[in-house]
Amino acid sequence: MSALTDTAATAETTKARATAPTPAGEAPPRLRGGLPFFGHMLPFAKNPYHFMQRAHDEGGEVVEFTMLGAKIVLLTGEGPSEAFYRAPDEQLDQSAAYRLMAPIFGEGLVFDAPIDRKNEQLRMLMPSLRFDAMRNHSAKIVDEVRGMVEGWGETGEFQLVDFMKELTIRTASHCLLGREFRYEISEEFAQIYHDLEQGVHPLAYHYPNFPIPTFRRRDKARVRLQELVSGIIAKRRQQADKPSDMFQSLMETTYEDGSKLTDNEITGMLIGAVFAGHHTSSGTAAWVLLELLKQPALLKEVRDELDAIYGDDGEVTFQSLRQIPKLEAVVKEVLRLHPPLIVLMREVSQDLRVGKYLIPKGRMVWASPPVTHRIATLFPDPQRFDPGRYSPERAEDKNLNAYQPFGGGRHKCSGNAFALFQIKAIFAVMLREWDFALVNPPDTYVDDYTQMIVQPLSPCPVRFSRRVREAQSVAAGVVSAEASSESTAVGAAQAPTRYRAVIDLQLCQGHAMCVGEVPEIFTLHGDHAEVAEGGFDAGLLDRARRAEEHCPNQAIQLQPVA
């Protein structure tokens, strides 16, 4: 087996160019205003998104400003985003920009580790986020949703943001961490996680150990979590039957040098897994329901799709959740207009050229997904909530330098596939079994940009009532599927008879969705996928297209063989 890596070779050329001497370029334009030393810190702290949108509007796609004495360059738009996401670690250092996470993850973990060590640690999380593991998660998520609503009664009101935070921490701990976190220390872990999450505070970017109550609670929670983890480790070592979950995988895995993870490292890795599987999901799930309630016709379309697929009691499975395009398009559009991360950061370790501009070593560079997502040349009528953007004809999410809710490149959030899967599973249950309505006027439901991880502004009240459904027919869905199959067959008859797959190794993270779809073509090799030499015939084309479609990082391209 051998990977066909045309784009990987291009990546190596890009890396070589990045490390070569850079010719002189212009300095980025400076944003007006700012105070001595503080620079633009005050408007940023007041509303980070509004500040960066203003910086883009006034200065363009590459603009420099100052905060607390540090010079920062904001990169938005297609070209600058490509420079940000595609630069090698040796040029743009992710760890230097995220040292605020060191007190949360722990000393020597992830962003507090050297580049090679950090990447090795991140690879250790992937087995629990891959195809085989995720196939077993849908039933767990369904159980958690029904467990959360079993005491609701026939009608009532609930706080949507609080509900989704609790639900997604339950599903993330149940699916990713192990039964001890879900059934033995569930309430205490929820409080610990809350205190850790509050530690992701703007002040921590420069003063992570400043003596404020938020940071004291963060540090106390980290110590307590390691105590709990150490207790679980000791208990599991005495058990004859070992569970199959991420916790056990981390206990048994080793570094390339043969050393095992310490209790501190296992604790930090578990925190990283929950951050990947939860912190983007709760706000996104809340916004999915809010946007649907703002557009009743769209809500009906999504419900009709779910009813056609599942009927009254159809099983919610991993495979069925990949075949609900209307709901998936709604989730994608929520992630465009309400991306959970306002800013992504890197430190320039080697001079960076972005178009005509030269950004020297020592600067910080930021990307802002919500700003890029509102550029009209990339997303026409960008303020409009329009799931039709993700139809095959428009495919506005296929431009990876424009659509970036989970970041991009090799450091794209590795929990993105789990997050989408989790959200779709939640609504495959809730929208079929309950009716919802907004309590307040629609325009009062807005993003809370005072938090580093964006959620709808609380309080966020929503009414519920048990749904009374009319008898549904799934015939239309069956006919549609048959027609689609027939159309595909006709297209295949007219298409070339042989194809090949090309993998961009700068994007592939080893989720192995492609391996699950068509193992005749794809295999997993270490932390990335490989494809068979010689290509494949048209008989495997439909499955190969599903592999291409469901790759979380869009790292696969199919090409006809001449």
C-alpha positions as CSV (number, residue, x, y, z in Angstrom):
1,M,0.0,0.0,0.0
2,S,1.2,3.5,-0.7
3,A,-0.3,6.9,-0.3
4,L,-0.8,9.0,-3.4
5,T,0.3,12.3,-2.1
6,D,0.5,14.9,-4.9
7,T,-0.7,17.5,-2.5
8,A,1.6,16.3,0.2
9,A,4.5,16.9,-2.1
10,T,3.2,20.4,-2.6
11,A,3.0,20.9,1.1
12,E,6.7,19.9,1.5
13,T,7.6,22.5,-1.2
14,T,5.5,25.1,0.7
15,K,7.4,24.2,3.9
16,A,10.8,24.5,2.2
17,R,9.9,27.9,0.8
18,A,8.6,29.0,4.3
19,T,11.9,28.1,5.9
20,A,14.0,29.8,3.2
21,P,15.1,33.4,3.5
22,T,12.1,35.7,2.8
23,P,12.5,38.7,0.5
24,A,11.5,42.1,2.0
25,G,7.8,42.9,2.0
26,E,5.6,45.7,3.2
27,A,4.6,46.1,6.8
28,P,0.9,45.3,7.4
29,P,-1.4,48.4,7.7
30,R,-2.0,49.5,11.3
31,L,-5.4,49.9,12.9
32,R,-6.0,53.4,14.1
33,G,-6.5,54.3,17.8
34,G,-5.4,52.4,20.9
35,L,-3.9,53.5,24.2
36,P,-0.3,53.5,25.4
37,F,0.7,49.9,26.3
38,F,-2.9,48.7,26.5
39,G,-3.3,49.3,22.7
40,H,-6.7,48.0,21.6
41,M,-7.2,45.7,24.6
42,L,-10.3,47.6,25.9
43,P,-12.5,47.3,22.8
44,F,-11.3,43.7,22.3
45,A,-12.2,42.8,25.9
46,K,-15.6,44.5,25.5
47,N,-16.6,42.5,22.4
48,P,-13.8,40.5,20.7
49,Y,-15.9,39.7,17.6
50,H,-17.0,43.3,17.0
51,F,-13.5,44.6,17.5
52,M,-12.0,42.1,14.9
53,Q,-14.9,42.8,12.5
54,R,-14.0,46.6,12.8
55,A,-10.3,45.8,12.3
56,H,-11.1,43.9,9.1
57,D,-13.5,46.6,7.8
58,E,-11.0,49.4,8.4
59,G,-7.7,47.7,7.7
60,G,-8.5,44.9,5.3
61,E,-7.6,41.2,5.4
62,V,-4.2,41.8,6.9
63,V,-4.1,44.4,9.7
64,E,-1.9,44.9,12.7
65,F,-2.9,46.2,16.2
66,T,-1.4,46.2,19.7
67,M,-2.6,44.6,22.9
68,L,-0.7,44.9,26.2
69,G,2.5,45.7,24.3
70,A,2.2,42.7,21.9
71,K,2.0,43.3,18.2
72,I,-0.7,41.2,16.6
73,V,-1.7,40.7,12.9
74,L,-5.2,39.7,12.1
75,L,-5.5,37.4,9.0
76,T,-9.0,37.1,7.4
77,G,-10.2,36.1,4.0
78,E,-9.2,33.4,1.6
79,G,-5.5,34.0,0.9
80,P,-4.4,35.1,4.4
81,S,-6.4,32.2,6.0
82,E,-4.5,29.8,3.7
83,A,-1.2,31.2,5.0
84,F,-2.3,30.8,8.6
85,Y,-3.6,27.3,8.4
86,R,-1.1,25.8,5.9
87,A,2.1,27.2,7.5
88,P,4.2,24.4,9.2
89,D,4.6,24.3,13.0
90,E,8.2,25.5,12.7
91,Q,7.0,28.7,11.2
92,L,3.7,29.4,13.1
93,D,3.9,28.0,16.6
94,Q,0.5,27.0,18.0
95,S,1.9,26.1,21.4
96,A,3.3,29.5,22.1
97,A,-0.1,31.1,21.4
98,Y,-2.0,28.8,23.7
99,R,0.0,28.6,26.8
100,L,-3.1,29.8,28.6
101,M,-4.3,26.2,28.4
102,A,-1.2,24.9,30.3
103,P,-2.9,25.3,33.8
104,I,-5.9,23.4,32.4
105,F,-4.3,20.5,30.6
106,G,-1.3,20.3,32.9
107,E,2.4,20.8,32.8
108,G,4.1,19.2,29.8
109,L,0.8,18.5,28.1
110,V,-0.3,19.5,24.5
111,F,0.4,23.3,24.2
112,D,3.0,23.1,27.0
113,A,4.9,20.4,25.2
114,P,7.5,20.6,22.4
115,I,6.0,20.3,18.9
116,D,6.8,16.6,18.3
117,R,5.6,15.6,21.8
118,K,2.4,17.6,21.4
119,N,1.6,16.0,18.0
120,E,2.3,12.6,19.5
121,Q,-0.1,13.3,22.4
122,L,-2.8,14.5,20.1
123,R,-2.5,11.3,18.0
124,M,-3.2,9.3,21.1
125,L,-6.8,10.7,21.2
126,M,-7.7,9.7,17.7
127,P,-8.6,6.0,18.2
128,S,-11.7,7.1,20.2
129,L,-12.7,9.6,17.5
130,R,-12.5,7.2,14.6
131,F,-15.1,5.4,12.5
132,D,-15.2,2.2,14.5
133,A,-15.6,3.9,17.8
134,M,-18.2,6.3,16.7
135,R,-20.4,3.6,15.3
136,N,-21.1,2.5,18.9
137,H,-21.9,6.0,20.2
138,S,-25.4,6.7,18.7
139,A,-27.3,4.6,21.2
140,K,-25.5,6.2,24.1
141,I,-26.4,9.7,22.8
142,V,-30.1,8.7,22.3
143,D,-30.2,7.3,25.9
144,E,-28.7,10.6,27.3
145,V,-31.2,12.7,25.4
146,R,-34.2,10.7,26.7
147,G,-32.8,10.6,30.2
148,M,-32.5,14.4,30.2
149,V,-36.2,14.9,29.2
150,E,-37.9,12.1,31.0
151,G,-39.1,14.3,33.8
152,W,-40.4,17.1,31.6
153,G,-44.1,16.3,31.6
154,E,-46.4,17.4,28.7
155,T,-45.5,21.1,28.6
156,G,-43.1,23.5,30.2
157,E,-40.2,25.9,29.8
158,F,-36.4,25.3,30.0
159,Q,-33.2,27.2,29.7
160,L,-31.8,26.0,26.4
161,V,-28.1,26.9,26.9
162,D,-27.9,25.3,30.4
163,F,-29.8,22.2,29.0
164,M,-27.4,21.8,26.1
165,K,-24.3,22.3,28.3
166,E,-25.4,19.5,30.6
167,L,-26.6,17.2,27.8
168,T,-23.3,17.5,25.8
169,I,-21.1,17.0,28.8
170,R,-23.1,13.9,29.6
171,T,-22.8,12.6,26.0
172,A,-19.1,13.5,25.8
173,S,-18.2,11.8,29.1
174,H,-20.4,8.8,28.3
175,C,-19.0,8.3,24.8
176,L,-15.4,9.4,25.2
177,L,-14.2,9.0,28.8
178,G,-15.7,5.9,30.4
179,R,-18.5,4.8,32.7
180,E,-16.8,6.1,35.8
181,F,-17.1,9.7,34.6
182,R,-20.7,9.2,33.6
183,Y,-22.1,7.1,36.4
184,E,-19.8,7.3,39.4
185,I,-18.5,10.9,39.5
186,S,-20.9,12.6,37.0
187,E,-22.1,15.5,39.2
188,E,-18.6,16.3,40.6
189,F,-17.0,16.0,37.1
190,A,-19.6,18.4,35.7
191,Q,-18.6,21.0,38.3
192,I,-14.9,20.4,37.8
193,Y,-15.3,20.8,34.0
194,H,-17.2,24.0,34.5
195,D,-14.4,25.5,36.6
196,L,-11.8,24.4,34.1
197,E,-13.7,25.9,31.2
198,Q,-14.1,29.2,33.0
199,G,-10.3,29.2,33.1
200,V,-10.3,29.9,29.3
201,H,-10.4,33.6,30.1
202,P,-9.0,36.6,28.0
203,L,-6.7,37.5,30.9
204,A,-5.1,34.1,30.8
205,Y,-3.5,34.8,27.4
206,H,-1.0,37.1,29.1
207,Y,-1.4,36.4,32.8
208,P,-2.5,32.8,33.3
209,N,-1.6,32.8,37.0
210,F,-3.1,36.1,37.9
211,P,-4.6,35.8,41.4
212,I,-8.3,36.0,40.6
213,P,-11.0,33.7,41.9
214,T,-11.7,32.2,38.5
215,F,-8.0,31.0,38.2
216,R,-8.0,29.7,41.8
217,R,-11.1,27.6,41.1
218,R,-9.5,26.4,37.8
219,D,-6.4,25.2,39.6
220,K,-8.3,23.6,42.4
221,A,-10.5,21.7,39.9
222,R,-7.4,20.5,38.0
223,V,-5.9,19.1,41.2
224,R,-9.1,17.4,42.2
225,L,-9.6,15.9,38.8
226,Q,-6.1,14.3,38.9
227,E,-7.0,12.8,42.3
228,L,-10.1,11.2,40.8
229,V,-8.2,10.0,37.7
230,S,-5.5,8.4,39.9
231,G,-8.2,6.6,41.8
232,I,-9.8,5.2,38.7
233,I,-6.4,4.1,37.4
234,A,-5.7,2.2,40.6
235,K,-9.1,0.6,40.5
236,R,-8.8,-0.5,36.9
237,R,-5.4,-2.0,37.4
238,Q,-7.0,-4.4,39.8
239,Q,-9.8,-5.4,37.4
240,A,-9.5,-8.6,35.3
241,D,-11.9,-7.4,32.6
242,K,-10.7,-4.1,31.1
243,P,-13.2,-1.6,29.6
244,S,-12.9,-0.5,26.0
245,D,-12.8,3.3,26.1
246,M,-10.5,6.2,25.8
247,F,-9.5,6.1,29.4
248,Q,-8.2,2.5,29.1
249,S,-6.6,3.3,25.7
250,L,-4.6,6.1,27.4
251,M,-3.6,3.8,30.3
252,E,-2.2,1.2,27.8
253,T,-0.7,3.4,25.2
254,T,3.0,4.4,25.1
255,Y,5.1,7.1,23.6
256,E,7.4,6.3,20.7
257,D,10.3,5.9,23.2
258,G,8.3,3.2,25.0
259,S,7.4,5.3,28.1
260,K,3.9,5.2,29.5
261,L,1.7,8.2,30.3
262,T,1.8,9.5,33.9
263,D,-1.4,10.1,35.9
264,N,-0.9,13.8,35.2
265,E,-0.7,13.2,31.4
266,I,-3.7,10.9,31.4
267,T,-5.7,13.6,33.2
268,G,-4.6,16.3,30.8
269,M,-5.4,14.1,27.8
270,L,-8.9,13.4,29.1
271,I,-9.5,17.1,29.6
272,G,-8.4,17.7,26.0
273,A,-10.8,15.0,24.7
274,V,-13.7,16.6,26.5
275,F,-12.8,20.0,25.2
276,A,-12.7,18.6,21.7
277,G,-16.0,16.8,22.1
278,H,-18.0,19.3,24.2
279,H,-17.0,22.9,24.1
280,T,-18.0,23.5,20.5
281,S,-21.1,21.3,20.7
282,S,-23.2,22.9,23.4
283,G,-23.5,26.3,21.9
284,T,-23.9,25.0,18.3
285,A,-26.7,22.6,19.4
286,A,-28.5,25.5,21.1
287,W,-28.2,27.7,18.0
288,V,-29.5,24.8,15.8
289,L,-32.8,24.9,17.7
290,L,-33.0,28.7,17.9
291,E,-32.4,29.1,14.1
292,L,-35.0,26.5,13.3
293,L,-37.6,28.2,15.6
294,K,-36.9,31.5,13.9
295,Q,-37.8,29.9,10.5
296,P,-40.8,27.6,10.8
297,A,-40.8,26.5,7.2
298,L,-37.2,25.3,7.5
299,L,-38.1,23.5,10.8
300,K,-40.9,21.7,8.9
301,E,-38.5,20.6,6.1
302,V,-36.0,19.2,8.6
303,R,-38.7,17.4,10.6
304,D,-40.2,15.9,7.4
305,E,-36.8,14.6,6.5
306,L,-36.4,13.0,10.0
307,D,-39.9,11.5,9.9
308,A,-39.3,10.1,6.4
309,I,-36.1,8.4,7.6
310,Y,-37.1,7.2,11.1
311,G,-40.9,7.0,11.1
312,D,-42.3,6.6,14.6
313,D,-39.6,4.4,16.1
314,G,-36.8,4.0,13.7
315,E,-33.4,3.4,15.2
316,V,-30.9,6.3,15.2
317,T,-27.7,4.8,13.9
318,F,-24.3,6.1,12.9
319,Q,-25.1,5.3,9.2
320,S,-28.6,6.9,9.3
321,L,-27.1,10.1,10.8
322,R,-25.0,10.5,7.7
323,Q,-28.1,10.6,5.4
324,I,-29.9,13.6,6.7
325,P,-28.7,16.4,4.4
326,K,-31.2,19.1,5.4
327,L,-30.4,18.9,9.1
328,E,-26.7,18.6,8.3
329,A,-26.9,21.8,6.2
330,V,-28.6,23.6,9.1
331,V,-25.8,22.6,11.4
332,K,-23.2,23.8,8.9
333,E,-24.9,27.2,8.5
334,V,-25.1,27.5,12.3
335,L,-21.4,26.9,12.5
336,R,-20.8,29.6,9.8
337,L,-22.8,32.3,11.5
338,H,-22.2,31.2,15.1
339,P,-18.7,29.6,15.2
340,P,-17.8,28.7,18.8
341,L,-14.3,30.1,18.6
342,I,-13.9,33.8,17.9
343,V,-10.1,33.7,17.4
344,L,-7.4,31.2,16.7
345,M,-3.8,32.1,17.4
346,R,-0.2,31.4,16.4
347,E,3.2,32.9,17.2
348,V,5.5,33.7,14.2
349,S,8.7,31.7,14.8
350,Q,10.0,32.4,11.3
351,D,9.2,35.4,9.1
352,L,5.8,34.9,7.3
353,R,5.0,36.3,3.9
354,V,1.3,36.9,3.3
355,G,0.7,38.4,-0.1
356,K,2.7,41.6,-0.3
357,Y,3.1,41.8,3.5
358,L,6.0,40.5,5.6
359,I,5.1,39.6,9.2
360,P,8.4,39.3,11.2
361,K,9.4,36.7,13.7
362,G,8.0,37.5,17.2
363,R,4.6,38.8,16.1
364,M,1.3,37.0,17.0
365,V,-1.0,36.2,14.1
366,W,-4.8,35.6,14.6
367,A,-7.5,34.1,12.4
368,S,-11.1,34.9,13.1
369,P,-13.7,32.5,11.6
370,P,-16.7,34.7,12.3
371,V,-15.1,37.6,10.4
372,T,-14.1,35.5,7.4
373,H,-17.5,33.8,7.4
374,R,-19.1,37.2,6.8
375,I,-17.1,38.2,3.7
376,A,-19.6,38.7,0.9
377,T,-17.2,37.5,-1.9
378,L,-16.9,34.2,-0.1
379,F,-20.5,33.8,1.2
380,P,-23.0,35.9,-0.8
381,D,-25.5,37.8,1.4
382,P,-23.4,36.7,4.4
383,Q,-25.8,37.8,7.2
384,R,-28.6,35.7,5.9
385,F,-29.1,32.2,7.4
386,D,-29.2,30.0,4.3
387,P,-28.6,26.3,4.6
388,G,-28.9,26.1,0.8
389,R,-25.2,27.2,0.7
390,Y,-24.2,23.6,1.2
391,S,-26.1,22.1,-1.7
392,P,-24.0,20.2,-4.3
393,E,-24.5,23.1,-6.7
394,R,-23.2,25.8,-4.3
395,A,-21.0,23.8,-2.0
396,E,-19.8,27.0,-0.1
397,D,-18.2,24.8,2.6
398,K,-15.8,23.2,0.2
399,N,-13.5,26.2,0.2
400,L,-11.4,25.3,3.2
401,N,-9.8,28.7,3.4
402,A,-13.2,30.3,3.7
403,Y,-15.3,27.9,5.7
404,Q,-13.4,27.3,8.9
405,P,-15.6,26.8,12.0
406,F,-13.2,24.1,13.3
407,G,-10.0,25.9,12.1
408,G,-8.0,24.3,9.3
409,G,-5.0,22.3,8.2
410,R,-3.4,19.6,10.4
411,H,-4.6,21.5,13.5
412,K,-8.2,21.5,12.6
413,C,-10.2,20.5,15.7
414,S,-9.9,16.7,15.8
415,G,-13.3,16.5,17.6
416,N,-15.2,18.0,14.6
417,A,-16.6,14.7,13.3
418,F,-17.8,13.7,16.8
419,A,-19.3,17.2,17.3
420,L,-21.4,17.0,14.1
421,F,-22.4,13.4,14.8
422,Q,-23.4,14.3,18.4
423,I,-25.5,17.3,17.4
424,K,-27.4,15.4,14.6
425,A,-28.1,12.5,17.0
426,I,-29.6,14.9,19.6
427,F,-32.0,16.5,17.1
428,A,-32.9,13.2,15.5
429,V,-34.6,12.5,18.8
430,M,-35.7,15.9,20.1
431,L,-37.3,17.2,16.9
432,R,-39.3,14.0,16.4
433,E,-40.6,13.8,19.9
434,W,-41.1,17.4,21.1
435,D,-42.5,20.7,19.9
436,F,-40.6,23.9,20.8
437,A,-41.3,27.6,20.7
438,L,-39.4,30.8,21.6
439,V,-40.5,32.6,24.7
440,N,-39.0,36.0,23.8
441,P,-38.9,37.9,20.5
442,P,-36.6,36.2,18.0
443,D,-34.2,39.1,17.7
444,T,-33.4,38.9,21.5
445,Y,-31.7,35.6,21.0
446,V,-28.1,36.6,20.2
447,D,-24.5,35.5,20.6
448,D,-22.7,36.2,23.9
449,Y,-19.4,37.6,22.7
450,T,-18.1,38.3,26.3
451,Q,-17.1,34.7,26.5
452,M,-14.1,33.2,24.7
453,I,-16.2,30.1,23.7
454,V,-19.4,31.6,22.1
455,Q,-22.8,30.6,23.3
456,P,-26.3,32.1,22.9
457,L,-26.7,34.9,25.5
458,S,-28.3,33.6,28.7
459,P,-31.0,33.5,29.9
460,C,-32.3,31.6,26.9
461,P,-35.8,30.4,27.6
462,V,-37.6,28.0,25.3
463,R,-41.1,26.3,25.7
464,F,-41.6,22.7,25.0
465,S,-44.6,20.4,24.6
466,R,-44.8,16.7,23.8
467,R,-45.3,16.3,20.0
468,V,-48.5,14.6,18.7
469,R,-47.6,13.3,15.3
470,E,-49.8,12.4,12.4
471,A,-49.2,9.0,10.7
472,Q,-46.1,9.4,8.5
473,S,-45.2,7.6,5.3
474,V,-41.7,6.8,4.5
475,A,-42.5,5.9,0.9
476,A,-41.3,9.2,-0.4
477,G,-37.9,8.7,1.2
478,V,-37.6,5.2,-0.2
479,V,-38.6,6.4,-3.7
480,S,-36.1,9.3,-3.4
481,A,-33.3,6.9,-2.5
482,E,-34.2,4.5,-5.3
483,A,-34.2,7.4,-7.8
484,S,-30.9,8.6,-6.5
485,S,-29.5,5.1,-6.9
486,E,-30.8,4.9,-10.4
487,S,-29.4,8.3,-11.3
488,T,-26.0,7.3,-9.9
489,A,-26.0,4.1,-12.0
490,V,-26.8,6.0,-15.2
491,G,-24.0,8.5,-14.4
492,A,-21.6,5.8,-13.7
493,A,-22.3,4.1,-17.0
494,Q,-21.2,7.3,-18.8
495,A,-18.2,8.0,-16.5
496,P,-14.6,6.9,-16.9
497,T,-14.1,3.3,-15.8
498,R,-11.1,3.8,-13.6
499,Y,-10.3,6.3,-10.8
500,R,-7.8,7.1,-8.1
501,A,-8.0,8.8,-4.7
502,V,-5.5,11.5,-3.7
503,I,-5.0,12.3,0.0
504,D,-3.7,15.6,1.3
505,L,-1.5,14.6,4.2
506,Q,-1.5,18.1,5.5
507,L,-5.2,17.8,6.2
508,C,-5.6,14.1,7.0
509,Q,-5.8,13.5,10.8
510,G,-6.5,9.7,10.7
511,H,-10.2,9.7,11.5
512,A,-10.5,6.7,9.2
513,M,-14.0,7.5,8.0
514,C,-12.7,6.5,4.5
515,V,-11.4,3.2,5.8
516,G,-14.9,2.4,7.2
517,E,-16.6,3.3,4.0
518,V,-14.4,1.4,1.5
519,P,-11.5,-0.6,3.0
520,E,-10.8,-2.0,-0.5
521,I,-9.3,1.5,-1.3
522,F,-8.2,3.0,2.0
523,T,-6.2,1.7,4.9
524,L,-5.0,3.4,8.1
525,H,-1.2,3.7,8.4
526,G,-0.1,5.2,11.7
527,D,-1.8,8.6,12.0
528,H,-3.0,9.0,8.4
529,A,-4.8,7.1,5.7
530,E,-3.2,5.5,2.6
531,V,-4.7,4.5,-0.7
532,A,-4.1,1.4,-2.9
533,E,-1.8,1.8,-5.8
534,G,-3.2,1.5,-9.3
535,G,-6.6,3.1,-8.6
536,F,-10.0,1.4,-8.5
537,D,-12.8,0.7,-11.0
538,A,-16.2,2.4,-11.3
539,G,-17.8,-0.4,-9.2
540,L,-16.4,1.2,-6.0
541,L,-17.1,4.8,-7.1
542,D,-20.2,5.4,-5.1
543,R,-18.6,4.2,-1.9
544,A,-15.4,6.2,-2.7
545,R,-17.6,9.3,-3.1
546,R,-19.1,8.7,0.4
547,A,-15.6,8.4,1.8
548,E,-14.7,11.7,0.1
549,E,-17.9,13.4,1.4
550,H,-17.6,12.2,5.0
551,C,-13.9,12.9,5.5
552,P,-14.1,15.4,8.4
553,N,-11.1,17.4,7.0
554,Q,-12.0,17.1,3.3
555,A,-8.6,15.6,2.7
556,I,-9.6,13.3,-0.2
557,Q,-10.0,14.0,-3.9
558,L,-11.2,11.5,-6.5
559,Q,-9.8,11.8,-10.0
560,P,-10.5,9.9,-13.2
561,V,-7.5,7.9,-14.5
562,A,-6.8,8.8,-18.1
